Amino acid sequence: MEAEDADLVIAKKATDHSNYSGTGFVDNYNTGNIGAATTFTVYMASAGPANITLRYANGSGSSKTLSLYVNGVKIKQTSLPATANWDTWGNKAESLTLKAGSNTIAYKYDAGDTANVNLDYISYAGGTSPPPTPTTKAEAENAALVIAKKATDHSNYSGTGFVDNYNTGNIGASTTFTVYTASAGLSNVTLRYSNGMGISETLSLYVNGVKIKQTSLPATANWDTWGDKTESLNLNAGFNTIAYKYDVGDTANVNLDYILMSTPTP
């Protein structure tokens, strides 16, 4: 986790030394800048110890200190031995007890610290990446498309376009959304579509590769007018696929704009 991407107070991004990771490093832990801090947010799937390694530079010629905080509580004053120069980076590992979920780890210049170090990044073992944000809206033009394709030749769509080419004869055309839900259960999934054909048209609805039903999409006033069709779908915790496919027996001839999703209920 790069220091320059962390929450910075007084401390700031710099690039005037070499051999750093990412797009820069963090400096301005200068004498007198008490309160300078770099705060990382990390995620743990379960509570327990995590080995946190700080990559830093200290070309001052002597060990320097910063205060180490976890979730807003000062754990210790950590000592950062001198490195050969400001272009050489060292590592300081700490074993920290973290809670399940999000945690903050901060390196702060408190009264009594000697500071005067640069920070590059932290690495940590025992944690995982944060889970994805649950899907609430997914644009059709960003989904996985087979035969179906992005278009912009009608108005009032959301995002950067919509999906068409569900023309008569294009059997197999499909739009597959990959969505994330934090928990399993029934989610109200609303498809925004247009159908200027004057009669209801149908597509096959799949969840995680299994056909759930043939869904009927009533006519809209024209191709620039969009309607909504809501289905209650049983989703797994984690990633799911929701696909609208032109199967044999479907009438197709609709355009798709996006889906909206509610939080699943058991």
C-alpha positions in Angstrom: 0.0 0.0 0.0 1.7 3.2 -1.3 2.3 6.0 1.2 1.5 8.6 -1.4 -2.0 7.1 -1.6 -2.6 7.2 2.1 -4.3 10.0 4.1 -1.7 12.6 4.7 -1.6 15.4 7.3 1.4 17.9 6.9 3.3 15.0 5.4 3.2 15.2 1.6 4.1 13.4 -1.6 7.5 13.9 -3.1 9.6 12.5 -6.0 13.0 14.2 -5.5 14.8 11.0 -4.4 15.2 7.7 -6.4 14.3 4.0 -6.1 10.8 4.6 -4.6 7.9 2.4 -5.4 4.7 3.7 -7.1 4.4 7.3 -8.1 6.4 8.8 -5.3 7.0 8.7 -1.5 6.0 10.8 1.5 8.2 13.4 3.1 7.9 16.6 5.2 8.5 14.9 8.5 10.9 17.7 9.1 12.0 18.9 12.5 9.2 21.1 13.9 6.4 19.6 11.8 4.8 17.9 14.8 1.5 16.3 13.8 2.7 15.1 10.4 1.1 11.8 9.7 0.6 9.1 7.1 -2.5 7.0 7.7 -3.1 3.7 5.8 -6.4 1.9 5.8 -6.0 -1.9 5.6 -8.6 -4.7 5.7 -8.5 -8.0 7.7 -10.9 -10.9 7.0 -10.6 -11.9 10.6 -9.1 -10.4 13.8 -5.6 -11.3 14.7 -1.9 -10.5 14.3 -0.6 -9.0 11.1 3.0 -8.4 10.1 3.3 -4.9 8.9 6.5 -3.8 7.1 7.2 -0.1 6.5 9.6 0.8 3.7 11.4 4.0 4.6 14.5 6.1 4.0 16.6 7.8 6.6 19.7 9.5 5.3 20.3 11.5 8.4 23.1 9.2 9.7 21.3 8.2 12.9 18.2 6.3 14.0 15.0 8.3 14.0 11.6 7.7 15.6 7.9 8.0 14.8 4.8 7.1 16.7 2.9 4.1 15.5 -0.9 4.1 15.9 -3.5 1.4 15.2 -7.1 2.4 14.9 -6.4 5.8 16.6 -4.5 4.3 19.6 -0.8 4.8 20.0 0.9 1.5 20.2 4.6 2.4 20.4 7.3 4.7 19.4 9.1 2.9 16.5 12.8 3.4 15.7 13.9 3.6 12.1 17.7 2.9 11.7 19.7 5.1 9.3 19.9 4.0 5.7 23.0 4.7 3.5 21.4 7.8 2.0 18.1 9.3 1.0 18.0 7.1 -2.2 18.4 3.9 -0.2 15.4 2.3 1.5 15.1 0.1 4.5 12.4 -2.0 6.1 10.9 -2.0 9.6 8.6 -4.8 10.4 6.0 -4.7 13.3 3.6 -7.3 14.5 0.3 -5.6 15.1 -3.0 -6.9 16.4 -5.8 -5.8 14.0 -9.6 -6.3 14.2 -11.8 -7.9 11.5 -12.7 -5.4 8.8 -11.1 -2.1 8.2 -8.2 -0.8 10.3 -6.1 2.3 10.3 -2.3 2.2 10.7 -0.6 5.6 11.1 2.9 6.8 11.4 2.8 10.1 13.2 5.3 12.7 14.3 4.5 13.3 18.0 6.3 15.4 20.6 9.2 13.3 21.6 9.8 11.8 18.2 12.8 12.8 16.1 11.1 12.2 12.7 13.2 13.3 9.6 12.4 10.2 7.6 10.7 9.5 4.3 8.0 6.8 3.8 7.5 4.7 0.7 4.9 2.0 1.4 3.7 -0.6 3.8 3.2 -4.3 3.0 1.3 -6.6 5.3 0.8 -10.3 5.8 -2.3 -11.7 7.6 -4.8 -9.4 5.8 -6.6 -9.4 2.6 -7.8 -6.8 0.1 -11.0 -5.0 1.0 -14.1 -6.7 -0.4 -15.6 -5.1 -3.5 -18.3 -2.5 -3.1 -21.7 -4.2 -3.5 -23.2 -3.5 -6.9 -26.1 -1.1 -7.0 -26.0 -0.1 -10.7 -24.3 -1.7 -13.7 -24.3 -0.2 -17.2 -25.1 -2.6 -20.0 -22.3 -1.2 -22.3 -19.7 -2.2 -19.7 -21.0 -5.8 -19.4 -19.7 -8.8 -21.4 -21.4 -8.7 -24.8 -21.9 -11.5 -27.3 -23.3 -10.4 -30.7 -25.0 -7.6 -28.7 -23.1 -4.4 -29.0 -22.8 -0.9 -27.7 -24.8 1.9 -29.5 -25.6 5.6 -29.1 -28.1 6.2 -31.9 -31.1 6.8 -29.5 -31.4 9.3 -26.7 -32.0 9.4 -23.0 -29.7 6.5 -22.1 -27.5 6.4 -19.0 -23.7 6.1 -19.0 -21.8 6.2 -22.4 -24.4 4.2 -24.4 -26.7 1.3 -24.5 -26.7 -2.2 -25.9 -28.5 -3.2 -29.1 -28.2 -5.8 -31.9 -30.8 -8.1 -30.4 -32.2 -8.2 -33.9 -34.4 -11.0 -35.3 -32.1 -13.8 -36.2 -29.2 -12.9 -33.9 -29.9 -15.9 -31.6 -27.2 -16.1 -28.9 -26.9 -12.4 -28.5 -26.4 -11.7 -24.8 -25.4 -9.1 -22.2 -23.9 -10.6 -19.0 -23.4 -8.4 -15.9 -21.0 -9.5 -13.2 -22.3 -8.1 -9.9 -21.2 -8.4 -6.3 -23.4 -8.9 -3.2 -22.1 -9.0 0.3 -24.7 -11.6 1.4 -26.9 -14.2 -0.2 -30.6 -13.7 -0.7 -33.3 -12.3 -3.0 -32.4 -9.1 -4.8 -34.8 -6.9 -6.8 -33.0 -6.5 -10.1 -34.4 -3.8 -12.4 -33.5 -3.8 -16.1 -33.9 -0.5 -17.9 -34.7 -1.2 -21.5 -36.4 0.2 -24.6 -38.8 -1.5 -26.9 -40.2 0.6 -29.7 -41.7 -2.4 -31.5 -45.3 -1.7 -30.4 -45.7 -5.1 -28.7 -44.1 -7.0 -25.8 -40.8 -8.8 -26.6 -39.0 -11.5 -24.7 -35.5 -12.4 -23.6 -34.2 -15.3 -21.5 -32.9 -14.4 -18.0 -29.9 -16.3 -16.6 -28.4 -16.2 -13.1 -24.9 -17.8 -12.7 -25.3 -19.6 -15.9 -28.7 -21.1 -15.1 -31.8 -20.1 -17.1 -34.3 -18.7 -14.6 -37.1 -17.7 -16.9 -38.2 -16.0 -20.1 -38.9 -12.4 -19.2 -41.4 -10.2 -21.0 -40.5 -6.6 -21.8 -43.6 -4.5 -22.6 -43.5 -1.9 -25.4 -42.2 1.6 -24.7 -43.5 4.7 -26.5 -40.5 4.7 -28.9 -36.8 3.8 -29.0 -35.9 7.0 -27.1 -38.2 6.1 -24.2 -37.0 3.6 -21.6 -39.0 1.3 -19.3 -38.1 -0.8 -16.3 -38.6 -4.5 -15.6 -38.0 -5.8 -12.1 -37.2 -9.4 -11.2 -36.6 -10.9 -7.8 -33.5 -13.0 -8.2 -31.8 -15.3 -5.7 -28.1 -14.4 -5.6 -25.1 -15.9 -3.9 -22.8 -14.0 -1.5 -19.9 -12.7 -3.6 -19.8 -12.5 -7.3 -22.8 -13.4 -9.5 -23.6 -13.2 -13.2 -26.9 -11.9 -14.5 -27.4 -12.4 -18.3 -30.1 -11.3 -20.7 -29.9 -13.7 -23.7 -31.7 -14.2 -27.0 -32.6 -17.9 -27.0 -34.6 -19.9 -29.5 -38.2 -19.1 -28.6 -37.5 -15.5 -27.6 -38.6 -12.5 -29.7 -35.8 -10.1 -28.7 -35.7 -6.8 -30.6 -35.0 -4.6 -27.5 -32.2 -2.3 -26.3 -30.7 -2.5 -22.8 -29.4 0.4 -20.8 -28.5 -0.8 -17.3 -29.6 -2.8 -14.2 -30.2 -1.6 -10.7 -29.9 -3.9 -7.7 -31.3 -3.9 -4.2 -29.5 -5.3 -1.2 -30.3 -9.1 -1.0 -32.7 -10.2 1.8 -32.5 -13.7 3.2 
